[in-house]
Amino acid sequence: MKLKVFIGLSFLCCISMLNAQDVNFNIDQKLWQEDFQFLKKKIEKTVPAYQIPENKKAFDEVYEIIRDSDVGNQKEEIVYGLQRLLNTLNDEGCNVPLFQKGVALKLSPIKTYWFNDGLFVLDATESNKDIIGQQIVKINDAPVEEVFETLKPLINADNDYYKKHLFQAYGLMPSVLKLMGFGNNDNEVSLQFASGKTKQIISSSINDYAQLSRGLPNDELFSFTNTSHENENYWFEFLPNSKTLFVQLQRIVNNENGESFSDFVSQIETLIKRKKADKIILDVRYGGGGNGFKLKKFTDLLRDAKAINQNGNLFVLTSRTTRGTLLELVSILKLNTKAVIVGEPTAEGVNTVGDIRYATLPNSGIIVSLTHTLWSTSWEKDTSTFLQPDILVKYYYSDKASNQDSWLDAVRSYKVKISRVSIPDDLQEGLIGTYKIEGRKVTIEDRNGRLFLTMNRKMKSFFEIHTELYFQSDGVLATDIDGVEIKYNKNSSGVLKLQYIQWQHLNLKID
């Protein structure tokens, strides 16, 4: 059996500098089997997702087939076969980087974006400039949706939102399309547009693709002042004629030039204390890497700043590519502040597996990316694969063409919610105390007549809670976290007892 049927996709990554040896696809069957065994042992020891029973079962089943396959020496079949094996782990960080030295698969030198009204070309190399602004309706004579649906089970991502993002590149790779039965050409892709125009796109290296830009709203460029923030991991500017601070984070690592991230947070703190900033719009739509432990100072600031931590004064902008450390930040703020999340569902769920280690297969020299640490921002039982925004944004090509930022439009039109109902005095005394949920200690405490549910984080976890409680109806307490409520009852003697916390789709018993 050939590996051809076992194919997949990996996260766009170029790590040619990491090669410890040249990649060699011309090795015999025995050496390939040694490579497969090496990879399996690495995954067993390293990857948390392998410990999930259904993932382990799927991985082991595909491994058995690949181990007994006639491997051959076809680069694409081998790479995609390994990638398909890693895809069984349902962890986007486990992949074969397709653009590493010695593999270097080609892709179409155009950049597209999947808007709510279709897939459009936003940038292209010089020979393809004539198709910028065109909507792609067919790829190699197949409708775009059909190609996506066929590739979707093989695209390495936590959810369909991020799969659509990855498809923008990998759905236009000739080798992927050929192996999936869409076309017979290794070097070009035929695109048909809504205008009726058809064009053959010659594939090229990752270098040509990397020079292109989608030019998405306020991505490293503050549109109000036309100020460039290219290559800055974090920056802020005021919206014109206001005290609204627009803060963009792309990576939580210190900028190469200028202030550290800690000093950056201190500057924001000074602006708040001096009453120069009374509203913050936090943009985490782009990027995602960095050190999550650097977030604590920032999240505590936003939680404790009374002027900011009010409904309508703190907004967080998310997209289908919000992931990694930025996803952790969004989740922390959702559980600890009154932030309003505006945008698209995120690329990952609230319990993410991160921190990459690269393993080089000893005989072939192929580099494989593996994750090794679980970072929690929710309960262990929370298996959600994305974080749902409070306000869903739809982004159309016409918005892009007119330079509209649909996320900021949604912020501008936001109406502050009517004040919640305070908990009656006769209930408060019966609620105050320390409890356990899923083995974690939580506290309900009185702060100037208002009740808060709090839980401190543990080691190697960013999961903490600090949310106000409100009276919703008899037997139900609301929180600032959408979809999270506490259920209670009173016995015949009037003694109040907490029963469980409804956490989105989970009902967690309170002891």
Buried (B, 14 or more C-beta within 10 A) or exposed (E): EEBBBBBBBBBBBBBBEEBEBEBBBEBEEEBBBBBBEBBBEBBEEBBBBBEBEEBBEBBEEBBEBBBEBEBBEBBBBBBBBBBBBBBBBBBBBBBBBBBBBBBBBBBBBBBBBBBEEBBBBBBBBEEBEEBEEBBBBBBBEBEBEEBBEBBBEBBBBBBBBBBBBBBBBBBBBBBBBBBBEBBEBBEBBBBBBEEEEEBEBBBBBBEBBEEBEBBBBBBBBBBBEEEEBEEBBBBBBBBEEEBBBBBBBBBBBBBEEEEEBEEBBBEBBEBBEEEEBBBBBBBBBBBBBBEBEBBBBBBBBBBBBEBBBBBEBBBBBBBBBBBBBBBBBBBBBBBBBBBBBBBBBBBBBBBBBBBBBBBBBBBBBBBBBBBBEBBBBBBEEBEBBBBBBBBEBEBBBEBBEEEBBBBBBBBEEBEEEEEBEBBEEEBBEBBEEEBEBBEBEBBBEEEEEEBBBBBEBEEEBBBBBBBBBBBBEEEEBBBBBBEBBBBBEEEEEEEBEBEBBBBBEBEBEBE
